Amino acid sequence: MQRRHIEIAGASQTLAALASLTARFADPEVALAPGGRVKTISPGHYTVSGLSRHVRLGEFVAHKSKAGIHLGEVVKVEEDIVVVCPIEPGDPIGIHDEVIRRGAFRVAPDASWCGRTINALGEPIDGLGPLMQGEVHRPIDNAAPPSMTRKRVDTGFRCGVRAIDIFSPLCLGQRLGIFAGSGVGKSTLLSMLARADAFDKVVIALVGERGREVREFIEDTLGANLAKSVAVVATSDESPMLRKMAPLTAITIAEHYREQGDNVLLIVDSVTRFAHAIREVATASGEPPVARGYPASVFTELPRLLERAGPGAEGTGTITAIISILVDGDNHNDPIADSTRGILDGHIVLDRSLAEEGRYPPVNPLASISRLARKAWTPDQEKLVARLKTLIHRFEETRDLRLIGGYRPGSDPDLDMAVKQVPVIYEILKQTPGERPAFDAFTDLANALKAAASAGPQPSGTIRRG
């Protein structure tokens, strides 16, 4: 009898091992892993023979060396060779080393990832232990949802930044760009927007950021929102492949939470460095430039990334994307800014001259546009904002006239009102990251204008440029 029990136990173990083996090789990508050999090695990429018939663009391969296994992405496929960009350029690569197909790169997001900081490969870098893997492994190069299956965008929310809530209000599921030159205040404004209370989850992609700023942004800026946030980091000293993957990993995590019914805030800082990373990878593979040094693949990847944000299908949540765009030399018509502006649902323009005057955030209310503003404004608010923009425009176009003493009160009622009210409007739009988010920007503006009116006329010397 005891012998029979031993035989049954042994059979059970064999069946368990067989079931595990069957589950492991149920995926054809795992069961059938074609291989090749390293043929040539160049700075930034290497070529592999024997894989051309088995891989596709964007798939990953695993290079085996004595030091371990290192990942790379297929960036070019020819009849006899495949061009691969390694994830880390410093990986040891030798001629005739074995290279195995791995298929599309995937991550398995989970609700437990909130409060964690990871790299572009989905690995934790915060020293808080391993990540729990979710049930579904998602490719990071997933396609956007079909347009006719998406919900409509129709729910506005308050972000707490008065300059945006008044002049360029946002809606859940909107994609907004923040356009500015270097050092004007993009990251500071993003940190203020990250504190909005309208979202269930926050996913942040820090692409090409300075290493010292990562902990400051995560620990100081997010504050109480850290518990519902996931940060994906690829600093400026990391490889272009990792900087290219970081926003893709971040939006894949956001898509997972959207399918769970959450309203997600996705922040990408910045999409320009994402484009720079694509350019570096494409240049290494021999792709020619087509516009100011940018290859055509940059203008293919940008809409593929940005279109994945927005509302999901009926019964799911939304992804509200706040994307920063670094305009080279303050040129708002450079190829990346121009291409991105046409994809997004609005843009906030930060003006360097306003930052030099000490007006933060330096949002230019006349140049900033939200294409979904009418869904967030009431009819009265829409009329008020139109009137405010008229006064600001009148105030700015007569600035030189007023400076030379050509302005006489009483000759133009609209200009008189602009001179009286616009400096008050500029003052109420000032806001620092340390302040609490504004609960009702229109009420704050009304109270400021009433207080200024009751205080009487101000001397003309207090007028400042907008």
Secondary structure, DSSP 4 states (H G I P E B T S, - for coil): -HHHHHHHHHHHHHHHHHHHHHHHTSSHHHH---EEEEEEEETTEEEEES-TTT--TT-EEEEEETTEEEEEEEEEE-SSEEEEEESSTTS---TT-EEEEEES-EE---GGGTTEEEETTS-B-SSS-PPPP-S--EETTPPPPPGGGBPPP--EE--S-HHHHHHS-EETT-EEEEEE-TTSSHHHHHHHHTT-SS-SEEEEEEEEE-HHHHHIIIIIISGGGGGGEEEEEEETTS-HHHHHHHHHHHHHHHHHHHHTT-EEEEEEE-HHHHHHHHHHHHHHTTPPEEETTEEHHHHHHHHHHHTTSEE-BTTS-EEEEEEEEE-GGG-TTSHHHHHHHHHSSEEEEBPHHHHHTT-SS-B-TTT-EETTGGGTS-HHHHHHHHHHHHHHHHHHHTHHHHHTT---TTS-HHHHHHHHHHHHHHHHH---TTSPPPS-HHHHHHHHHHHHHHH-PPPGGG----
